[in-house]
Amino acid sequence: MGTHVIKMPDIGEGIAEVELSVWHVKVGDLVVEDQVLADVMTDKAMVDIPSPVHGKVISLGGEPGEVMAVGSILISIEVEGAGNAKDVPAVAAPAKAAPAPAPIAQAKAAPAPSKPAPVVAAQAPVAREADERPLASPAVRKHALDAGIQLRLVQGSGPAGRILHEDLEAFLLQSPAQTKTAANPYAERNDEEQIPVIGMRRKIAQRMQDATRRAAHFSYVEEIDVTALDELRVHLNEKHGAARGKLTLLPFIVRAMVVALRDFPQINARYDDENQVITRLGAVHVGVATQSDVGLMVPVVRHAEARSLWGNAEEIARLATAARSGKASRDELSGSTITLTSLGALGGIVSTPVLNLPEVAIVGVNRIVERPMVIKGQIVIRKMMNLSSSFDHRVVDGMDAAQFIQAIRGLLEQPASLFLE
């Protein structure tokens, strides 16, 4: 038997160090070739580190949240044969292993059983990390939420460690302290939970703090009557939805941004504040803020100006799926020139979005509500929506920002104008 040492790889782009975000294996695990061992975080994206060999994990080179230099020892694996560790210094004492193997990694390492294993009668709580997301179906997650159970404490008996309804029931029977607040919502609580800020959450915190510190934010809010636009959307979905796919509101807003930016090139720009240079771009690369399990990500619809309504809709959907599943590439998460952010039905009345530096503008979409409006002296019910957008006042003047949003408003309230050339 020999030892195969895997070093922190050179991910490119001149990166000298990366943050170890999460282990998917622990000491003693058997791993197979191409199984994901760990996730590391660069300035732009989460990157999977796969195993190039089959073997047994004998030591881990760092803790989640630790910043590691490229070329440092990441993990050591016992393998058949000599391994590659002849000229590598002996690995130090094993680092503290991550408490639980990741479900996906285990699924690759061993075939799933045909039937769920029986629930163990004396099931002890599992000591997973606070930010670890165990494998479970949406129905099981809702069951746990309703019962006041933290899924990270439950031992899963399904394939690849998946948590089943039976596991929740067993946990309820054995852990009355965990369900005390569910049984009595007025029970006094003194519990605390410390969650380390690592990985994507740390990057988000750094970027938001950096953006608010460096840019001179100001926001501008305008209400828009989207009654005609929504009627057009519904009509197009009824006529073409089966063949071309369903349209949401977002591709219409992207189209309005593209058209409006023709007259406001100073808003489709990046500001290098260190070198005091503004770069205006002809290409409109729209970042679409997307919530994922690991936090906010901004995949980029490249060349939105060259895509049709359905082309932008398809690309938005594809990128959102990639971001939420953690499969978006670094290229798909970088290079935007302006950002669109929306909370959908949770969009509230007004928001103050934070700029995605080095961009100088972000357009925020609030929810659509039906409200009585006065039109030609008559009170009518209309579908109204606010745009809450932020700009970098170092680059964008208030008048330009207001006129830009008013241009978007005109396009959306008269949706036929979106397609006039």
NORRA-V48534 format. One record per residue. N is the residue number from 0. RES is the residue in one letter. SS is DSSP state (H for helix, E for strand, C for the rest). PHI is phi in radians with two decimals (999 if undefined). D_FIRST is the distance of its C-alpha to the first C-alpha in whole Angstrom. Layout:
BEGIN
n,res,ss,phi,d_first
N,RES,SS,PHI,D_FIRST
N,RES,SS,PHI,D_FIRST
END
This chain:
BEGIN
n,res,ss,phi,d_first
0,M,C,999,0
1,G,E,-2.35,4
2,T,E,-2.05,7
3,H,E,-1.87,10
4,V,E,-1.73,13
5,I,E,-1.84,16
6,K,E,-1.70,20
7,M,C,-1.07,23
8,P,C,-1.30,24
9,D,C,-1.40,28
10,I,C,-1.42,30
11,G,C,1.73,33
12,E,C,1.06,36
13,G,C,1.27,36
14,I,C,-1.32,34
15,A,C,-1.72,33
16,E,E,-2.62,31
17,V,E,-2.39,31
18,E,E,-1.68,31
19,L,E,-1.29,28
20,S,E,-1.60,30
21,V,E,-2.74,28
22,W,E,-1.57,24
23,H,C,-1.83,24
24,V,C,-2.41,20
25,K,C,-2.36,20
26,V,C,-1.01,17
27,G,C,1.76,15
28,D,C,-1.23,16
29,L,E,-1.56,14
30,V,E,-2.16,15
31,V,C,-2.12,16
32,E,C,-1.04,17
33,D,C,1.35,20
34,Q,C,-1.21,20
35,V,E,-1.28,22
36,L,E,-1.61,21
37,A,E,-2.73,24
38,D,E,-1.96,27
39,V,E,-2.12,29
40,M,E,-1.97,32
41,T,C,-1.72,34
42,D,C,-1.16,38
43,K,C,-2.01,38
44,A,C,-2.82,36
45,M,E,-1.50,33
46,V,E,-2.17,30
47,D,E,-1.37,27
48,I,E,-1.96,23
49,P,E,-1.54,21
50,S,C,-1.55,17
51,P,C,-1.51,16
52,V,C,-2.43,13
53,H,C,-1.63,12
54,G,E,2.88,10
55,K,E,-2.11,11
56,V,E,-1.22,13
57,I,E,-1.98,12
58,S,E,-2.84,15
59,L,E,-1.97,18
60,G,C,-1.63,20
61,G,C,-2.98,24
62,E,C,-1.84,26
63,P,C,-0.95,29
64,G,C,1.71,32
65,E,C,-1.39,30
66,V,E,-1.56,31
67,M,E,-2.06,28
68,A,E,-1.35,28
69,V,C,-1.06,27
70,G,C,1.69,24
71,S,C,-1.35,23
72,I,E,-1.25,19
73,L,E,-1.63,20
74,I,E,-2.77,17
75,S,E,-2.09,13
76,I,E,-2.23,10
77,E,E,-1.35,7
78,V,E,-2.29,6
79,E,C,-1.22,5
80,G,C,1.59,5
81,A,C,-1.41,6
82,G,E,1.31,8
83,N,C,-2.10,11
84,A,C,-1.66,11
85,K,C,-1.08,12
86,D,C,-1.80,16
87,V,C,-1.74,16
88,P,C,-0.96,17
89,A,C,-0.96,15
90,V,C,-1.29,16
91,A,C,-1.13,19
92,A,C,-0.92,19
93,P,C,-0.93,18
94,A,C,-1.23,21
95,K,C,-1.00,23
96,A,C,-1.30,22
97,A,C,-1.09,25
98,P,C,-1.14,26
99,A,C,-2.48,26
100,P,C,-1.22,24
101,A,C,-1.26,26
102,P,H,-0.97,28
103,I,H,-1.15,27
104,A,H,-1.06,23
105,Q,H,-1.17,23
106,A,H,-1.13,25
107,K,H,-1.34,23
108,A,H,-1.32,20
109,A,C,-2.57,22
110,P,C,-1.14,25
111,A,C,-1.23,28
112,P,C,-1.16,29
113,S,C,-1.24,33
114,K,C,-2.27,35
115,P,C,-1.04,34
116,A,C,-1.21,33
117,P,C,-1.11,35
118,V,C,-1.24,36
119,V,C,-1.22,35
120,A,C,-1.13,38
121,A,C,-1.90,37
122,Q,C,-1.50,36
123,A,C,-1.58,35
124,P,C,-1.03,36
125,V,C,-1.51,32
126,A,C,-1.70,32
127,R,C,-1.43,31
128,E,C,-1.16,32
129,A,C,-1.10,36
130,D,C,-1.74,35
131,E,C,-1.40,33
132,R,C,-1.92,34
133,P,C,-1.21,33
134,L,C,-1.35,34
135,A,E,-2.88,37
136,S,C,-1.36,40
137,P,H,-0.97,43
138,A,H,-1.15,45
139,V,H,-1.18,43
140,R,H,-1.09,43
141,K,H,-1.15,47
142,H,H,-0.99,46
143,A,H,-1.13,44
144,L,H,-1.11,47
145,D,H,-1.11,50
146,A,H,-1.57,48
147,G,C,1.27,47
148,I,C,-1.77,44
149,Q,C,-1.48,41
150,L,H,-1.05,38
151,R,H,-1.16,36
152,L,H,-1.65,36
153,V,C,-1.74,36
154,Q,C,-1.39,33
155,G,C,-1.55,33
156,S,C,-1.93,33
157,G,C,-1.47,33
158,P,H,-0.97,30
159,A,H,1.00,28
160,G,H,1.40,29
161,R,C,-1.08,33
162,I,E,-1.48,36
163,L,C,-1.86,38
164,H,H,-1.02,42
165,E,H,-1.09,41
166,D,H,-1.14,39
167,L,H,-1.13,41
168,E,H,-1.09,44
169,A,H,-1.13,41
170,F,H,-1.16,41
171,L,H,-1.07,45
172,L,H,-1.21,45
173,Q,H,-1.68,43
174,S,C,-2.23,43
175,P,H,-1.04,47
176,A,H,-1.14,47
177,Q,H,-1.24,45
178,T,H,-1.91,48
179,K,H,-1.04,51
180,T,H,-1.25,52
181,A,H,-1.23,52
182,A,H,-1.29,54
183,N,C,-2.32,56
184,P,C,-1.12,56
185,Y,C,-1.73,59
186,A,C,-1.16,56
187,E,C,-1.20,56
188,R,C,-2.13,52
189,N,C,-2.31,51
190,D,C,-1.34,47
191,E,C,-2.36,46
192,E,C,-2.44,43
193,Q,C,-1.78,41
194,I,C,-2.04,39
195,P,C,-1.15,37
196,V,C,-1.57,39
197,I,C,-2.37,36
198,G,H,1.06,34
199,M,H,-1.05,37
200,R,H,-1.09,40
201,R,H,-1.15,39
202,K,H,-1.11,40
203,I,H,-1.07,43
204,A,H,-1.07,44
205,Q,H,-1.12,44
206,R,H,-1.19,46
207,M,H,-1.14,49
208,Q,H,-1.14,49
209,D,H,-1.13,49
210,A,H,-1.13,52
211,T,H,-1.27,54
212,R,H,-1.36,54
213,R,H,-1.59,55
214,A,C,-1.56,57
215,A,C,-1.63,60
216,H,E,-1.18,60
217,F,E,-2.55,63
218,S,E,-2.03,63
219,Y,E,-2.39,66
220,V,E,-2.10,66
221,E,E,-2.44,69
222,E,E,-1.63,69
223,I,E,-2.30,69
224,D,E,-1.49,71
225,V,C,-1.84,68
226,T,H,-1.03,71
227,A,H,-1.14,71
228,L,H,-1.11,68
229,D,H,-1.19,66
230,E,H,-1.09,69
231,L,H,-1.13,68
232,R,H,-1.04,64
233,V,H,-1.09,65
234,H,H,-1.08,67
235,L,H,-1.15,64
236,N,H,-1.17,62
237,E,H,-1.17,64
238,K,H,-1.51,65
239,H,H,-2.14,62
240,G,H,-1.03,59
241,A,H,-1.12,58
242,A,H,-1.58,57
243,R,H,-1.89,56
244,G,C,1.76,55
245,K,C,-1.36,56
246,L,C,-1.77,58
247,T,C,-1.69,57
248,L,C,-1.29,59
249,L,H,-1.05,57
250,P,H,-1.10,57
251,F,H,-1.16,61
252,I,H,-1.19,60
253,V,H,-1.04,58
254,R,H,-1.08,61
255,A,H,-1.10,63
256,M,H,-1.11,61
257,V,H,-1.04,61
258,V,H,-1.17,64
259,A,H,-1.15,65
260,L,H,-1.17,63
261,R,C,-1.05,65
262,D,C,-1.68,68
263,F,C,-2.33,66
264,P,C,-1.10,63
265,Q,C,-1.20,63
266,I,C,-1.64,61
267,N,C,-1.58,59
268,A,E,-2.60,57
269,R,E,-2.18,55
270,Y,E,-2.04,56
271,D,E,-1.58,54
272,D,C,-1.30,55
273,E,C,-1.27,54
274,N,C,-1.72,55
275,Q,C,0.98,58
276,V,E,-2.27,58
277,I,E,-1.78,59
278,T,E,-1.95,57
279,R,E,-1.58,59
280,L,C,-2.03,57
281,G,C,-1.34,59
282,A,C,-1.23,56
283,V,C,-1.86,55
284,H,C,-1.78,52
285,V,E,-1.59,52
286,G,E,-1.39,49
287,V,E,-1.97,50
288,A,E,-1.03,48
289,T,E,-2.34,46
290,Q,E,-1.47,45
291,S,E,-2.19,41
292,D,C,-1.11,39
293,V,C,-1.69,38
294,G,E,2.23,41
295,L,E,-1.29,44
296,M,E,-2.21,43
297,V,E,-2.27,45
298,P,E,-1.19,44
299,V,E,-2.03,47
300,V,E,-1.47,49
301,R,C,-1.42,49
302,H,C,0.88,53
303,A,H,-1.07,55
304,E,H,-1.17,58
305,A,H,-1.82,57
306,R,C,-1.88,56
307,S,C,-1.33,58
308,L,H,-0.99,59
309,W,H,-1.28,56
310,G,H,-1.09,54
311,N,H,-1.17,54
312,A,H,-1.08,53
313,E,H,-1.13,51
314,E,H,-1.21,49
315,I,H,-1.04,49
316,A,H,-1.14,48
317,R,H,-1.10,45
318,L,H,-1.17,44
319,A,H,-1.09,45
320,T,H,-1.11,42
321,A,H,-1.10,39
322,A,H,-1.16,40
323,R,H,-1.19,40
324,S,C,-1.58,37
325,G,C,1.32,35
326,K,C,-1.89,35
327,A,C,-1.21,37
328,S,C,-1.41,36
329,R,C,-1.07,37
330,D,H,-1.13,40
331,E,H,-1.30,41
332,L,H,-1.92,42
333,S,C,-2.48,43
334,G,C,1.67,47
335,S,C,-1.23,49
336,T,C,-1.93,53
337,I,E,-2.77,54
338,T,E,-2.08,53
339,L,E,-2.02,54
340,T,E,-2.23,53
341,S,E,-2.62,54
342,L,C,-1.79,54
343,G,H,1.05,56
344,A,H,-1.14,58
345,L,H,-1.64,57
346,G,C,-1.19,58
347,G,C,1.16,61
348,I,C,-1.62,64
349,V,C,-2.48,63
350,S,C,-2.45,60
351,T,C,-2.24,59
352,P,C,-1.10,56
353,V,C,-1.63,54
354,L,C,-1.06,54
355,N,C,-1.75,50
356,L,C,-0.99,51
357,P,C,-1.56,51
358,E,E,-1.16,54
359,V,C,-2.03,57
360,A,E,-2.66,58
361,I,E,-2.47,56
362,V,E,-1.81,58
363,G,E,-1.88,58
364,V,E,-1.88,59
365,N,E,-1.70,61
366,R,E,-1.26,61
367,I,E,-1.55,64
368,V,E,-2.32,67
369,E,E,-1.52,70
370,R,E,-2.43,73
371,P,E,-1.29,77
372,M,E,-2.23,78
373,V,E,-1.69,82
374,I,E,-2.22,82
375,K,C,0.93,86
376,G,C,1.39,87
377,Q,E,-1.99,85
378,I,E,-1.51,83
379,V,E,-2.29,80
380,I,E,-1.59,76
381,R,E,-2.25,74
382,K,E,-1.57,70
383,M,E,-2.03,69
384,M,E,-2.53,66
385,N,E,-1.67,65
386,L,E,-1.82,63
387,S,E,-1.96,62
388,S,E,-2.12,61
389,S,E,-2.12,60
390,F,E,-2.43,60
391,D,E,-1.63,60
392,H,C,-1.20,63
393,R,C,-1.22,62
394,V,C,-2.04,62
395,V,C,-1.87,64
396,D,C,-1.32,68
397,G,H,-1.02,69
398,M,H,-1.10,71
399,D,H,-1.12,69
400,A,H,-1.10,66
401,A,H,-1.10,69
402,Q,H,-1.16,71
403,F,H,-1.11,67
404,I,H,-1.17,67
405,Q,H,-1.13,70
406,A,H,-1.13,69
407,I,H,-1.09,66
408,R,H,-1.01,69
409,G,H,-1.05,71
410,L,H,-1.18,69
411,L,H,-1.32,68
412,E,H,-1.35,71
413,Q,C,-2.12,72
414,P,H,-1.08,69
415,A,H,-1.07,71
416,S,H,-1.21,71
417,L,H,-1.12,67
418,F,H,-2.01,67
419,L,C,-1.54,71
420,E,C,-2.06,70
END
